[in-house]
Amino acid sequence: MWMVISLAVPAQAPATAQRDEALKQIEACRHSNDVASRTCKKQNENIQILWDSYRSGDKTVLPVLFRFAGQTDFFDDALIADPEGFLAALRALPVGEQKQLAIEISGGQFRPLSRARFDAVLAALTKIPADSPEKQLADLCAQAVDENNALLSIDYFPPQSFAGPAAEFVRFWYSRDLYRLGEKSLWPQSTPPQTVYRFTRLSSFAAPKTVTMTVSPDGSAAVKEKVLDSENDAVLSRSPMTLVPDKIAAFTAMLDQADFWKMPVEASSLGSDGAEWILEATQAGHYHVVVRWCPDDYPRSPQDAAFAKAAQMLVEFAGEGNKGENKPK
């Protein structure tokens, strides 16, 4: 006679089962061509389940969470809590994705971190030991955090230089790219005061560029161009060009024609593509900045046309003597 024996099999822990179901649905959504499909409707809820699982000590879900942008606060919390564990998981990704995540933990493309979070994230990254396998990646992330939050370290522009709802973003954007180009602030004025003109072009379709002309007390001037090669994380620069007095006079005459020192900082003409033209000047202890969007392309006032011509002259001066070169060295 056979006897049936029932064995009690422990049920899967509810949290683990919930995590596994969330992973299953996230994967199904990833392979779906319809983000409105049933498999994707609970995407945000499933991501939250994984974050709760991670906070409970399950580090296995971190590589899946890396797929989702816009999680800056969560990523920063994970990095601060376990720097080496976070970086070890990040190191398993392709280099391009590592760089994207480095930008994510630095605040993202459109905003800086708060001062407190900036300090905490940077402290977590800089305490990685020199002999750690995560040190190189920690340095890459620290550089991204430093660059993306440049306005916390350097005041490139006087307070209230920019107006309107996008003022803080504009200051963040301009400061970040000037910092990445290795530029110093022209404001407040140095001692003794210098005469310096700096043109910055930030384009949707080309690398950030600066051209700076520094006028010496004897009236001579040198002009230098820098271009950011973001693909190779390098700043390219041309050899400085020394300008003859006639060229300096032609440039300052064009600025006078624009009445540069009285021009409003910003204009009403804006666009989503194209380029921001930023011209800064310091002279006799005074500083002024003027920003125009594509002033060489839209119907312009005579003042903006002269402004555009002055900026173009600086670019031309920087390229003289470098004929035949496609880009700075």
C-alpha positions in Angstrom: 0.0 0.0 0.0 1.4 3.3 -1.1 1.3 6.2 1.3 1.1 9.8 -0.1 3.4 12.1 1.8 3.0 15.9 1.4 6.3 17.9 1.7 6.0 21.5 2.7 7.9 23.6 0.1 8.7 27.1 1.3 6.8 29.7 -0.8 9.0 32.2 -2.6 9.4 35.3 -0.5 6.8 37.9 -1.5 9.5 40.6 -2.2 11.5 38.3 -4.3 8.5 37.2 -6.3 7.5 40.8 -6.8 11.0 41.7 -8.0 11.1 38.8 -10.4 7.7 39.8 -11.9 8.9 43.4 -12.2 12.0 42.3 -14.1 9.9 40.1 -16.3 7.5 42.9 -17.2 10.4 45.4 -17.8 12.1 43.0 -20.2 8.8 42.4 -22.0 8.3 46.1 -22.4 11.8 46.6 -23.7 11.1 44.2 -26.5 7.7 45.6 -27.3 7.2 48.0 -30.2 4.3 49.6 -28.4 5.0 51.7 -25.3 1.3 51.9 -24.7 0.9 48.1 -24.6 -0.2 46.2 -21.5 3.4 45.2 -20.8 4.5 48.8 -20.5 1.7 50.3 -18.6 3.3 49.5 -15.2 6.8 50.5 -16.2 7.2 53.2 -13.6 5.8 51.0 -10.9 8.1 48.2 -11.9 11.1 50.5 -11.8 10.1 51.6 -8.3 9.9 48.0 -7.2 13.5 47.5 -8.3 14.7 50.6 -6.5 12.9 49.3 -3.3 14.6 46.0 -3.8 18.0 47.6 -4.3 17.6 49.7 -1.1 16.8 46.5 0.7 20.2 45.1 -0.2 19.6 43.4 -3.6 22.5 44.8 -5.7 21.7 42.5 -8.7 19.0 44.8 -10.0 21.4 47.8 -10.5 22.4 46.9 -14.1 18.8 46.9 -15.1 18.1 50.2 -13.4 21.1 51.7 -15.3 18.9 51.5 -18.5 16.6 54.2 -17.3 17.5 57.9 -17.7 16.1 60.6 -15.5 17.0 58.8 -12.2 19.7 61.2 -11.1 18.6 61.3 -7.4 18.4 57.5 -7.2 21.7 57.0 -8.9 23.4 59.5 -6.6 21.9 57.9 -3.5 23.2 54.5 -4.7 26.7 55.9 -5.4 26.9 57.7 -2.0 25.8 54.6 -0.1 28.1 52.2 -1.9 30.7 53.9 -4.1 32.8 50.9 -5.1 29.7 48.6 -5.6 28.0 51.2 -7.8 31.1 51.8 -9.9 31.8 48.0 -10.2 28.3 47.6 -11.7 28.9 50.7 -13.9 32.2 49.4 -15.1 30.5 46.3 -16.7 28.7 48.6 -19.2 30.2 49.8 -22.6 32.3 53.0 -22.4 29.6 55.0 -24.1 27.0 54.0 -21.5 29.5 54.7 -18.7 29.8 58.3 -20.0 26.1 58.7 -20.2 25.6 57.5 -16.6 28.4 59.8 -15.5 26.4 62.7 -16.9 23.3 61.4 -15.2 24.9 61.3 -11.7 26.2 64.9 -12.3 22.7 66.3 -12.7 21.9 65.5 -16.3 22.0 67.7 -19.4 19.7 70.4 -18.2 20.3 71.1 -14.5 23.1 71.2 -11.9 23.1 69.4 -8.6 22.3 71.2 -5.3 25.4 72.3 -3.5 24.9 69.6 -0.7 24.4 66.8 -3.2 27.3 68.0 -5.4 29.6 67.9 -2.3 28.4 64.4 -1.3 28.7 62.9 -4.7 32.2 64.3 -5.3 33.3 63.2 -1.9 32.1 59.6 -2.6 34.0 59.6 -5.9 37.2 61.1 -4.6 37.6 58.7 -1.7 38.0 55.7 -4.0 41.6 54.4 -3.3 44.2 54.9 -6.0 44.8 51.1 -6.2 41.1 50.3 -6.6 40.0 48.8 -10.0 37.2 51.5 -9.9 39.6 54.4 -9.6 39.7 55.3 -13.4 35.9 55.2 -13.6 35.6 57.2 -10.4 37.9 59.9 -11.9 35.8 60.0 -15.1 32.6 60.5 -13.1 34.2 63.1 -10.9 35.2 65.1 -14.0 31.7 65.0 -15.3 30.3 66.1 -11.9 32.8 68.9 -11.7 32.2 70.1 -15.3 28.4 69.9 -15.2 28.3 71.9 -12.0 30.8 74.6 -13.0 28.5 77.4 -11.8 28.9 76.1 -8.2 32.7 76.8 -8.6 33.1 79.8 -10.9 31.0 82.9 -11.4 31.3 83.5 -15.1 28.6 86.2 -15.3 27.5 88.9 -12.9 24.2 88.3 -10.9 21.0 88.8 -12.9 22.9 88.9 -16.2 20.1 86.8 -17.8 16.3 87.2 -17.5 13.3 85.2 -18.2 12.2 81.7 -17.2 15.3 80.1 -18.8 17.8 82.3 -17.0 19.1 79.7 -14.7 19.4 77.1 -17.4 21.3 79.6 -19.6 23.7 80.4 -16.8 24.2 76.6 -16.2 24.7 75.9 -19.9 27.1 78.7 -20.7 29.1 78.1 -17.5 29.4 74.4 -18.1 30.8 74.8 -21.6 33.2 77.6 -20.7 34.5 75.4 -17.9 34.9 72.4 -20.2 36.9 74.6 -22.6 39.2 75.5 -19.7 38.2 79.2 -19.7 38.6 81.5 -16.8 36.0 84.1 -15.7 36.4 87.6 -17.1 34.2 88.9 -14.2 35.0 90.3 -11.8 37.9 92.2 -13.3 41.5 91.1 -12.7 44.0 93.4 -11.0 45.4 95.3 -12.8 42.5 95.6 -15.2 43.0 94.0 -18.7 41.3 94.6 -22.0 40.0 91.2 -23.1 37.4 90.2 -25.7 36.0 86.7 -25.7 33.6 85.3 -28.3 31.9 82.0 -27.4 29.8 80.1 -29.9 27.6 77.3 -28.6 26.0 75.5 -31.5 23.4 72.7 -31.9 25.5 71.2 -34.7 29.1 72.0 -34.0 31.6 71.8 -31.1 31.7 74.6 -28.5 34.3 77.2 -29.5 35.9 80.3 -27.9 38.1 83.0 -29.5 39.8 85.3 -27.0 41.7 88.5 -27.9 43.9 90.0 -25.1 45.2 93.5 -25.6 48.6 94.3 -24.0 49.4 97.7 -22.4 51.6 98.5 -25.4 48.6 98.2 -27.8 49.5 94.9 -29.3 47.1 92.0 -29.1 47.1 88.2 -29.3 44.1 86.1 -30.3 43.6 82.4 -29.5 40.9 79.9 -30.5 39.8 76.8 -28.6 37.4 74.1 -29.7 36.0 71.3 -27.5 36.5 67.8 -28.9 34.0 66.1 -26.7 34.4 62.8 -28.5 38.0 62.5 -27.3 37.5 64.6 -24.1 40.1 67.1 -25.3 40.4 70.8 -25.9 42.0 71.7 -29.2 43.6 75.1 -29.6 45.4 77.0 -32.4 48.7 78.7 -31.8 48.1 82.3 -30.7 48.1 84.9 -33.4 49.6 88.4 -32.9 47.5 91.1 -34.5 48.8 94.2 -36.2 47.3 97.5 -35.0 45.1 98.0 -38.1 43.2 94.8 -37.3 42.7 95.7 -33.7 41.4 99.1 -34.8 39.0 97.6 -37.3 37.6 95.3 -34.6 37.1 98.0 -32.0 35.5 100.2 -34.7 33.0 97.5 -35.4 32.2 97.2 -31.7 31.7 101.0 -31.6 29.4 100.7 -34.6 27.3 98.2 -32.6 27.5 100.5 -29.6 28.5 97.3 -27.8 28.8 98.7 -24.3 25.2 99.8 -24.3 23.7 96.8 -26.0 21.1 94.9 -23.9 22.5 91.5 -22.8 19.7 89.5 -24.5 17.4 90.0 -27.4 13.9 88.7 -28.2 15.0 86.6 -31.1 15.4 83.0 -29.9 15.4 79.5 -31.5 15.7 75.9 -30.6 18.4 75.1 -33.1 21.3 77.1 -34.5 23.9 78.8 -32.2 24.3 81.1 -29.3 26.8 83.9 -29.9 28.2 85.3 -26.6 30.6 88.2 -26.7 32.2 89.4 -23.4 34.5 92.3 -23.0 36.5 93.8 -20.1 38.0 97.3 -20.4 39.2 99.9 -17.9 37.6 97.9 -15.0 34.2 97.5 -16.8 32.7 94.2 -17.9 29.8 93.6 -20.4 28.3 90.5 -22.1 26.0 90.4 -25.1 24.2 87.2 -26.3 22.5 86.8 -29.6 21.0 83.8 -31.3 22.3 83.2 -34.8 22.9 87.0 -35.5 24.5 86.0 -38.9 21.3 84.3 -40.0 18.1 86.1 -39.1 16.8 89.6 -40.2 18.9 91.8 -38.0 19.0 95.4 -36.8 22.1 97.4 -37.9 23.3 97.1 -34.3 23.1 93.2 -34.3 24.7 93.1 -37.8 27.7 95.0 -36.5 27.8 92.8 -33.4 27.9 89.7 -35.7 30.6 91.2 -37.9 32.8 91.9 -34.8 32.5 88.3 -33.6 33.2 87.0 -37.1 36.3 89.2 -37.2 37.7 87.5 -34.1 37.2 84.1 -35.6 38.9 85.2 -38.8 41.9 86.7 -36.9 42.4 83.4 -35.0 42.5 81.4 -38.2 45.1 83.6 -40.0 48.4 81.9 -40.3 46.6 78.5 -40.0 45.4 78.3 -43.6 44.8 74.8 -44.8 44.2 73.4 -41.4 40.8 71.8 -40.9 40.7 72.3 -37.1 42.9 73.5 -34.3 45.6 71.3 -32.9 
